[in-house]
Amino acid sequence: MKKVKLLFVLPSLEGGGAERIVCNLMSALDKNIFDINLFLFTNKGVYWNLLSDNINVFFGNENEKNSKLMVVKNLYRISKNMDIIIGSMELMPTYFSVLVGKLLNKKVIGWVHINIDSILNDKNKIIKFLHKNILLKLFYNKLDKIIAVSNGAKENISKYLNCKNIIECIYNPIKINDIKEKSKEEIEEKIEKPFIMGMGRLERQKNFILLIRAYKILLDRGIKHNLIILGQGSQKECLVNEVKKMKIDEKVKFLGFKENPYKYLKQADVFVQSSIYEGLPTVLIEALALNIPVVATNCPDGAKEILDNGKYGLLVNMNDEKALAEAIEKILINDDLQDIYIMRSKEAVNRFDDKYIVKLFEKIFLNWSK
């Protein structure tokens, strides 16, 4: 049987949740049915170890320069031999995929990992206007299919579509058994327990400053836990300086990006997501898979969906450091509440098991290859 040639398009393999999910899906797809290819704008990132050996990788720019013309030119060249192109992140990867796909008469699928409006709120007024009023409508309406990672993300992107029936919600595939196995590894560096944990890119979206300020409230109330933050990003220096100003730098540890974050996550007493926007925050699911109680801001989108309106973890209003501190404290001082969330976490993750989710993706790819 002739294999279906898939081309996933990403800017890079930098340390974000979306990139990790795309890598996991590519490696999990049936290689007897699909020929898996990955196109990256630039040759950089941290997730190379997640790619299986039989995935072909191509680059728009080997020298990492941000030449959009060169990226499109190389994407066009590579796409000639593909059956389906998957714009695997929002905006530019999807715009380029649509442009090339329509020129070559190829099927193009868009993958939406996040609340589009929230991304654009971080842009200046001109860029925001350009995307919302021209580019999104122009390119996303030409997609053959859109996959959204949550119902919230689906509802958000549907505002820009003329045809709503091209969009489908499919949750992120999570390798639950792999996460549990990796969590058994020993931590090399000395970590003082007990600790609260946050994890993600150190960017404005993740709002780690809120977590740090809530943590300072907890310390002032007599909580003895340390705070561990995993991840890298442009806000690290700012966050480190803020911690020093608060004179809590001995209690807050920035450990950077970790190939295996699960061995740290498994040791946490509570996991906290403080974001101002998401799509389907994978790390919340990973914490639940390890039976760790979670607290999350009720941001658009995904956290509310994952936690089923608070059934599987505590939800608090965005940008409310006092409410976040109170929710964390509520879990830390209440053993019965911890036990309830640990027990419920076992049923919470079944919806995201990769074996089930991967089959849904395979079905879509096969349908659109005909």
N, C-alpha and C positions, 0 to 999 in steps of 0.2 A: 504494500500500500504506500502511495506517495505521501510523504510527510507534509503537514501544514507548516509553512514557514512564517513564524511570528517575529516581529521586530518591536521590542520595547524601547521607548525613547525617554531618556532621563537627562537632566543637566550634568549630573556627576553621581558619584557614590559617597557623597558626604554623609555625616552621621545623623540623618533624620529618620523618623519613623516610617515615612512613606518609602524612602529608598530601601529600607530594610525589608518592608513588606513586599515590594516588587522583586527583590532578590530572592526572597523565600518562595514566592509563587513560581518564578522561573525555574528554580531548582526542583520544585515539587511536581511540575507538569510531566505528563507521560512522554518520555523521550522516544517511545516507539511510534507515537502519533505526531508529535510536534518537533520541528527543528527550531530551537530557541536561539534568538539573537538579541543582543543588547547594543543600543547606540547611545553613547554619552557625548554631550557637548564637549567636555574636557576630560582629560585623563587624570582624574584625581578622586580621592575618596578613601573610605576606611572599611568598606564592606566587601572587599574582594574575596575574603574567606567564605562568604555566604554563597558564592557562585559555584555551581557544580562544573566539572571539567568540560562537559560537552556544550557549554554555552559560549557562542561566538561573540566577541566584544569588538565593537568598532567605535572610532572616535571622530568627532567633528573637528577637533583641533588638538593635535598631539602636544603642541607647545603651551597649552592652557590659556592662550590669548582669547579674549571674548569677541571673536569675529563672527557675527551672526550670519553674514553672507557665506563664509566658509562652512559653517555648520550646516546651513540649508543645502549647499552644493553637495557636501559629502552625504548628507541624509538622503538626498535625491538619488545619488549614485547607488547607495546600499539598498534603498527601498525597491529598486527595479526588480530584484530577485525575491521579494517577499510577497506573501499572500495577504497578511493583515499587519497593519501598523497600529501600535498601541501608544497613544500619548499618555505616558504613565504618571505624569504630574500635571498640575493645573497651569494654565496660561501658556507660556512660551513653548514648552515641549508639545503641548496639544496643538497650538497654532501652527508650528512647523510641521507636525505630523499631518494635519489637515491639508496644508498647502501642498506638500509633496504627494500625499495620497491622492488628491484630486487631479493633480497634473498627470499622475501615472495610472489613474483609474483603479486605485487600490481601496480595499475596505479599511476604514479607520475607526478605531474605538478610543474613546476618551475615558480616563480614569480619574475620578475626583475624590481626593483624600481629605478635603478640608472645606470649611465654609468660605466660599469665594468672596463674598462681600467683606468678610473680616480680613482677608488678605489685603484687599484693595483699600481698606481703611488705613493701612500702614503706608500707603503711597501718597505722593503729593496730589493736589487737586487736578492738575492737568493729566497725569498718568491715570488717576482714578477715573476721570471722565472718559478718557480714550478707551480704557478697557470696558467699562460698564456700558457705554453707549455705542461703541463701534466694534471693537475686537471680539468680545465675548459673543455677541449676537452674530457677527459675521462668520466666525469659525466654528463655534459650538453647534450652530444650527446645520452645519454641513457634515457633522459626525454621523456615522451609521449607527453607532450605539454608544451610550454613556453608562459607565458603572460608577455608582456612588457608594462610599463606604458606610454611610449611615442614612437613615431616613431624613435626618436634619439636613445633611449635605445634599441629598436628593431634592428636597423641597427648595433649598436655596438656589441651586443651579437651574432648576426648572423655570425660574422667573425669566431666564434669558432665552428660553426655547420656544419655537413656534410649534414643535411637535413633541408633546410630553411623553408619548409612548416609546421613545427611543431610550429612555433612562430606566435603569434598574438598580435597586439597592442590593449589594452583596457585601457582607461584612468581610473584614480582613481575615485572611487565613493565619491562624496562630498555631505554631508547632508546640502544643501543650506538653507532650511527652518529652520533647527535646529540652524545653525550658526546665522541666522538673529534673532531668538528668544533669544539665549544666549547673543547676543550683546546688548540687552536691559537692562541687569542687571547693577546695579550700581557698580562703582569701590569703594572698601572699603578705600584703602589708598589714601592719598592726592597726586594727580598728577598735576603738573603745566603744563598748556597748554600755547601755542600750542606745539605739539611735533611731531618729526619724529620717526618712529618705525622700529625695526628689531626684528626678532623672529626666533628661531631655537636652535639646540644643539650648545653649545659653544665649537666647535671643529674646527680643521683646515679647513675642508671642507666648512664651512659656511663663513669663511674669515671675521669675524666681525672686525678684525683690519683694514681692508680696509674701512669699513663703518665708523669707529671711526676717521680715518685719513681724510676721505672726510668731515666728520662732523666738524672737526677742521678747515678745509678750509672755510666752510660755516660760522662758528663763526667769523673768521678773516675778512670775507666779510660783516659782520654786520647782519647776520641772527640771529633772537632772539629765534628760536625754541629750545626746549630741545630734548634730544635723549633718548628714552626708548628702552631697550633691554630685551626681555623675553627669558628664557631658562637656562639650566644648562649644565655643561660639564667640561672637564679637562682643558680648556683654561681660565676659569673664572679669576683665580688669575693673570695670565699674562695680560689679558685684563684690569682688574681693575688697575694694576700697570702702564700700558701704559697710561691710562686715567689720573692717578695722575701725571705722568711725564709731560703730556701736560697741567696740571693745569686746567682741564675742568671737574673735578670730581663732581662739583656742578651742572653741566649741563647734565651729563650722568648718568642714573639710571639703574642698573642691578636689575631687579625684580624677577629673578629666574623663575622656572617652575610654570605655572598657569593652573589649571584644565579648567578654562574658559578664554582663551586668547582673545576671541572675543569682550568682553566689553572694552578691552584696544584698540584693533585694530580698533574698530568702532570710537574711539575718535581721531585717528591719522590723521594728515594732508596729510601724504604720507607714504607708506610702502616701505622699501628698502630690496632687496635681493642681497647680495654681494658675493655669493658662487663662488667657483672655479669648482665645478661639482655638478650635481643633476641628477635626473631621470625624475620626474615630480614634481616640487616643489609645494606641496599642499598649502602651506601658500600663494602663489601668487593667487591661485584660491580663497582662503578664503577671501583675501583682496578685490578681484574683486567682490565677492558675497556681500560684505558690501559697495560696491561703493567707495572704497578708491583708489585714484591714486597710481600707483606703478612704481618703478624704479628697474630694475634688470640687473645684469651682464649677458652677452650673453655667458653663460657657457654651456658645454655639460652636460646634455641635458634638454630639457623641457621648459625652460623659453621662448625661441624663439617661440616654438609651442603654448604655452599658450597665449602669447601676440601677436601672428600672425604677427611676424616680426616688431613689434612696433605699430600695430594698436590699441592695448588695453593698452599699457603702454610703457614707455621709456626703451630701451635697450642700454647698454654701454659695451665697451670692458672690459674684465676681468683685474683685478689688476691695474686699472687706476683710482687712487683716485681723480685726477683732473676732469676727465670726469664724474665720479660718482657724485662729488659735483656739477658740472655744471648742470647735469640732474635733481638732486633734487631741486636745486635753480630755474631752469626753471619752474618746476611745482609750487613751493611755491609762486613765484612772478607773475604768470600768471593765473588769475581767469578764463579766457576763455579756456585755456588749461585744467585746472582742470575740468571744466564743460564738455568738450569734452570727457575726459577719464571716468568721472562718467557716462555719457550717454552711452558710448560704453561698459562699464563694464556689463551692464544688459544683453547684447547679448553674451558677452564673456563666461559666466558661464554655459550656457544651455548645452554645450557638456559634462559637468561633473556631471549633476544631478544624484543623487544616484539611483533613481527609475529606470532610463533607464540602468545605468551601471550594477546594481545588476542583472538585467534580463539576461544580456550578460554572467555574471559569472555563473549564475544558468544553463543556456543552456549548457555551456561547461562542468560543473560538471555532468549534467545528461547524456550527450553524452558519457563521458568517464566512466560512471558507468555501461554501458551496456556490 
